[in-house]
């Protein structure tokens, strides 16, 4: 009888141990509340905003071949960097807010300058680097 109880306790402890490992914080996430924001990668930001801009142009009827537009982005974004005057540089969270705004259909025709030229900086979420 005693042996059966020891196995149950051992099994219970191993389940608790497994639970702690699965539910615990991921490596690098400990103390995340006070951690510094990660600077957004300018090349990745350029590629992603460019892709959304191509889709927006297609939606507005300004271009017919969205694939050709997207295919030009790697060359256009090569060497992209945040300007020194932009410091502190945009964070991943700020960049993602811009991408989310670009993805919204109700923002496709936003033109803050009323000049008929739609650019991503027409969206407030995409005015990174102090609005530049």
Number of C-alpha atoms within 10 A of each C-alpha: 5 6 7 8 10 11 11 11 11 11 12 12 12 12 12 12 11 12 11 11 11 10 8 11 12 9 6 8 10 11 8 10 8 7 10 8 13 11 15 17 16 20 18 15 19 18 20 20 22 22 21 21 22 22 22 24 20 15 15 13 9 12 14 13 12 18 11 11 17 18 11 13 18 14 10 14 17 13 10 15 13 17 11 9 10 13 10 11 20 20 16 16 13 18 23 17 15 22 21 14 19 24 16 11 11 9 14 21 16 17 16 14 11 9 7 10 11 19 17 22 17 18 18 13 18 23 16 17 15 12 12 10
